Amino acid sequence: MAPPTVADLTSPSSWAMVEDKFSPYAKETLTKLIAFMHEEILPAMKLAHVQLPTDPEKRWKTVIPIIEELKVKARQLGLWNLFLSKAHYPEHGVPLTNLEYAVMAEILGRGGHLAPQVVNCSAPDTGNMEVLARYGNPEQQRKWLIPLLNGEIRSSFAMTERFVASSDATNIRTSIRQEGNEIVINGHKWWISGAGDPRTRVHLVMGKSDPNNTSTYSQQSVVIVPADAPGVKIVRPMQVLGYDDAPEGHCEIIYDNVRVPLSNLVWDWGKGFEIIQGRLGPGRIHHCMRSIGAAQAALDLMIQRVTDPSRKTFGKYLYEHGSVIADIAKCRAEIESSRLLVLSAANQIDKFRAKGALKEIGIAKFVVPSMACRVVDTAMQAFGAEGLSQDQPLAQVFAQLRTLRLADGPDAVHIHQIGRTELKRASQLSKTTAEIKKKENALLEKHGVKAHL
């Protein structure tokens, strides 16, 4: 059986809207990716789950064999580092736009944690590669970026902190200070994705290097910390609704008097905020792209379930009961709307970089994960108790999607930022309305009509 087409997996209308923006290379790559997903990645998902030991000790020391096998095949096919656009990173990138990657990332989103990792497009490595490609010096790129680009190592980004409200990054307490030719780091972080992986070799750590600076946005710096540096202590992996996401995990970490060379400073002192803004923008939209694929996969499972003749109740198919058909229609509508929002944001990034697409990225960040959670929750309901169990992927996918409503900033922060941005239009709106009102009154007077308001 031939692999599905991109229109089958996304929607004919959205594909028709963007198809002419795809280069021949992008179309060829997308076709190869769909075939690879259909023939190799999706059939391997259960095997990957089985190859991860349940033993609490072994699961954090395991490199899942099938993932490494598929990585070799993906690289041979040229399905590698698809997120890194050559337009923004000419030395290290691939000839794909963010819009082109958006469609590919949606396809990858159907494959949970497995698919993005197989093609070296998984968080937090993608964001760290962008940081090192944009802000790293040649030696930092040689030592850390190239191995990451080659998929030889993995990485973490250590920003979120325990005991403070670090959704406001100005609250971060981790101390980063210079002592001679060394940088000394002391801090307590948690929810540090990827830190549990045995392949992780480097952490990018954000902390305060100049706490007394009058500008609260110039107090922070980012430092490269080898994962095996003395004083790096992984306290425990955190669980998300009971899932530990081994072997990558989301770890609590203490940096206890960790010392690294001064040359491990990324870019310059006080540039931490600029670095994380450059990092988080693309990272947020990549999460949204994949979330749409996850939602679409959940809807596909739901449709199969409610039309399964072996699941009839009271002599009817499940779709013949209650509001199931309406639920399916609403899920489809929400997925379609969210996809257009993400494609718009990706196109804006291509034109103006992430900094020029903050509004579009911010809206997508709080709209898309919530949408995906609703769709997956609806699918779980159709599956009954099985939908909550390990026999279906839905519960774990829901846990991952629910995390995104907090990762890279909680919904409330993005909603507040977008609301404030909208309010800035008030003055111009008032001026425009006043101009129209003036012309309206003049027109009424000309025609001898008395204005009542």
N, C-alpha and C positions, 0 to 999 in steps of 0.2 A: 504494500500500500504506500502511495506517495505521501511525503510529509505534507502537512497543511500549509496553506499560503499565509502570508502576512495578513491579508484581509480576513482570513478565517480566524486568526488568533487575536486580532485587534478589532477593527471594524472596516468594512468597505469604504464608508464615507470618510473616516479620519485618514485612512491610507490614501484615498484619492486626493485629499487636501494637501498632503505633504509629499506625495510620490515624486512630483517634479522638482522638489528640493533635494532629492537624493542623487548623489553622483553615481556613475556606473560602478565604481569601487564599492560604495556603500550598499548598493542593491545586491551586488555579488556577495558581499560579506553577510548581509542580512539573510540571504537565501541559505548560505552555508550554516549560519547560526541556527536557523530554524530546523534544518535537517539534523544538525548535531544534537540539538535539544531533543528532537523526536526519536532519534536512533540511538543516542548514547547516554545523555544526561538523565532524562526522565526515567528510563528503565533502570538506572543505577541507584536511584534514590533509596530504595529499600535496602539494597546491599550496603550502601554507605551507613545506614542506620544500624544494621547488624554488625558491621565491622567496628563500630565504636563500642568498646567494652562497657558493661554496666558496673563493673568494679570501680568504686569511687577513686581509687588510686590510679588504676591503669588508664581510665578514660582521659585523664589530664596529661598523659604521656604518649598518647597515640596519635600518629599521623595516619589518617584513614587511607588505606592502600588504593581504593578505587578512585579517590580524588586525584592522587598523584598520577595514576595511569591516564586519567582523562585529561589532565593538564598537559601531558606530553602530546596527546592527540590534538588538543585544541591549539597548541602553539604551532604544530605542523600545518594546521589548516589556516593559520593566520588569524585565528580568533583569540586575540591576546591584547590586553591593555586597551580595550575598545573605548574606554571612558576618556582617555587622554588625547585631546584634540591637538593635532599638529598646528592648527591655526593659532593656538595660544602657547603651545610648547613645541616649537619647531624642531628642537634638537632631539626630543624624546617621544613626541606624540605620534599618533597614527592619523591618516588622512580622513578623519570623520568629524562632522560637526556635532554639537550637543544635541541638535534636533535629530540627527541620524541615530545618535546613540540612544536617545530617549525611546525610540521604538524598539531598539535592541534590548535595552534594559527592561522594558516591559516584558519582553519574551523571557528574559532571564528570571524575572520575578516569579514565574511559574515554577521555578526550580528551587525555591527556598534558599537556604544558606549554600547549598551545593553548587548551583549553577554559576553564580557570580565568581565563586572561588576558583572554579575550573578554568575560567577565562581570565583570571587575574584582575577581576573587577569588583572585588569585595571590600567592604568597609571593615576596619578603618584604614586599610592599606591605600585605598584610592586617594583619600584626603591627604594622607602623609606623603604619598608620592607627589601630589600636586604641590604641597608645601616645599618639599625638597627640590622639585623641578623649578619652582618660581623663586624661592628665597635662599636655597642652599648654595654654598660656595662649591667650587669644583672638587675639592677634597671630600666634602660631605656627600656630594653626589656620587663620587666614585665609591666611597665606602658603604653608603646606605641606599642611595636611590637605585643604582644599577642592580644590586641583588634583589631589591623589591620589584623592579621592572621585570627581572628575569624569573620572578616567582620562587627564588631560592630561599627567601626568608619572609617572615611576617613582622608586623609592627603594632604599636598601640599609640593612642593619643591620650595623654593623661591631663585632663582639665577639671572634671567634676570633683568636688571635694565633699568629704563628710563633715558634718557639724556646722556647715554654713549654707546659706541659700545661694548656691553657685549658679543658679539660672541667671543671676546678675553676676557676671564674671568679675566685676570690680570687687566682689566680696572674697575672692580667692586669697587664701592666706599662705600657701606654700612659699617658702623663702628661697629665693635664688640670689646668691651674692658671690661676688668675686673675692678670692683670697689669692693674691699673687697671680700665678699663671693658671689657677684652677677656679672652677665654679662649684660652689657648695649648695646642695639642694636638700631642704628639709620640709616635709609636708605629708599630709594624709589624704590620699585620693580614693575614690571608689567609682564603681560602674565604668571601669576602664576596659573597654572591649578589646579582645584579642590578647590580653596579658597572660591568659592561661595557656596559650598555645605553645607547644614545645618548639615550634618553628620561629616564634617571636624572638627577635634579636635586638630590637631597639624600641625605646619609648621616646616620644616627643612630649616633653613636660612643660606645662605652662605654670608660671608662678610670678610672685611679686619680686622685682629686682630693685625697685625704687619707690617704696611705699609712701614716701613723703613728697613725691612729685605733685605739684599743684594741679596737674592734669591727671584725673583718675584713669584716663585711657592711655597714659604713657608710663604707667607704673609696672607693667607686666612684660615679661620676656619669655621666649621659648628656647628650651635647651634640649640637645640630643643626649639621651642617657642610654647606654648599653643595658640590655635587660639583665645581664649577669654582673653589673657593676656592684661592688660591695656596698651594702646598705639598702639595696632594693629588696623589699620584703613583701611578698604576696601573702596577705593575711588570709583571704578566703575568696572563692568564687561566689558572686551574688546570684540568687535565683530570681527568675522572672515568672511569676505565677507558677512556681514549682519547677520550671525548666532551667537547667544550668548552662545550656548552650555550649557544652563541652565539644571539642577541646579548646575552642577560642575563649568562651566565657566572658564575663563582665566582672572584673576583679576589684577587690579592695586592696590597696597598696600603700605601704608606708615607705617613704624615702627618708632614710635615717642617715644624715650626714654624708650623703652621696657626693663623691668628688669626681668631676670630669674635667678634661682640659678646657681652657678658655676657648679653644678653637671649636668647641661643640655648641657655642652660641649660634642660634639661627638668625641670620640677617644682621641684627644689631640690638643693642640694649633698648628697652622700651618699645619694641615693635610687636609685642605679643598680640595686642588687639588687632592690628592690621593683618597679622598673619592668620588669626583665627577667623576673621571676617572673610578673607580670601579662601580659607579652607572650608568653612561651614556652608557657604552659599552653594557651591556645586554638590557638596555632600548631601545637603537637604534635598535638592532636586533629584539626585540619584535615588535616594530612599523613596521619593514619591513615584518615580518612574517604575521601580520594582513593585511598589505597593499596588499599582494598577494591575500588573500582571498577576499578583497574588489574589486580588479580588476577582479577576476574571476567571482564574483557575477554580476558585471557590464556587462561583456561579455555575461553571461547567459541571462541577461535581453535583451541585444541587439539582440541576436540570436532569442529570442522569438518574439521580435518586428518585425524584418525584415521578419519573416516567417508567420506572422499573416495575414490570408486572408482578414480580415476586414480592413487592412491598405493598400490594393493595391492602386497604383496610375497609371493612364494611362493604366490600364489593366494588370499591372505587380506587382508581389511581390516587396517589397522594396529591397530585396537582388538582384533582377534582374536589378537594376539601378546602373549605374556608377561603383564605386570602392568598393561597400559594401563588396563583397566577399573577395577582397584583404585586406580590412581593418580588417575583422574578422581574416584572416590568420595571419596578422601582429600582432594583439593583442595576439593571441594564442602563437605565437613565442616569443613575449616579456615576457609573463607570464611564459612560460616554462623556458626561460633563467634565469629570475630573481629568480624563485623558486630554481633552482640548485645552484645559488649563495648564497642564504640564507641557504639552507641545508648545504652547504660547510662551511659557517661561523659558524653555530650552532655546527657542528661536531668539528670544530677547537676549539671552546670555551670549549667543553667537554674534549678535550685533554689537552689544555694549559691555560684554564681560559680566561677571556676577554682580559687580557693584552697580551696574546700570539696570539690573533686573531684580533688585531687592524686593520691590512690591510684589512682582509676580511669584518670586520664590517664597516670600512670606505667606501669601495667600494659599499657595499650593501646600505649604508645610502644615497648615492647620485644617485644610479642607480634605486633602487626599487620605492621610492615615485614618481620619475619622470615618470617611466614606468606606474605606476598605474594612475597617472593624465592623461596621454595620452589615456589609455584605457577607462577611465570614460568619457573623453571628446569625444571620438569617439562614445561611447554609447549614450551620450546626443544628438549628432548630428543625430543619427538614430531616436531618439524620437521626434525630432523637438522641438517646443516651450515647449511641455510637459516635455521634459527632463530637462528644466531649472526651472521647477516649483516645488511646494511643493507636487504635486500629484505623483511624483516619488522620490526615495531616492537619485538620482544621483547627484543633485546639492549640497546637504549637504555633501555627501561623497567626492565630489571633493574639497569642502572647507576644509574638514578635512585632505585630502591627501596633498593639497597644503600647508597647515600649516607645514606638516612634512618636507618640503624642507627647512624650517627655524628652526624648533624645534630641540633641541639637537645639534645646530650648523648648519649654512647655507651650502648649497651645495658647495659653493666656498671654504669654509674652508676644507672640506673633500677632495675635488678634489686637492687642493694645497698640503695637507698632503700626499696623495697617490702619487702625482707626485714627491714630494721630496723623498719619500721612494724609488720610482723606480729609480731615478737618482743616488741613493747610489750604485746601481748595476753597474754603468759605469766602475769603476776601474776593477772589477772582469771580466766583459765582455771583456774589452780590453785585459786583461791577457789571457783569454781563447782563444780569437781570434788570439792573437800573437802566442800562442802555436800551434794552428791548422795551421796557416800560415807557421810556421817553419817546421812542418811535411810535409806540402804540397810541399814546396820548395825542401826538401830533397827527396821526392818521385819523383818529376819531374826530379831532377838532376840524380837520380839513373837510370831513364829510358831515359836519354839523351834528355829530352825535355826542351827547353829554356823558362824560365818564362818571360812573357811580362810585368807583373805588380809586 
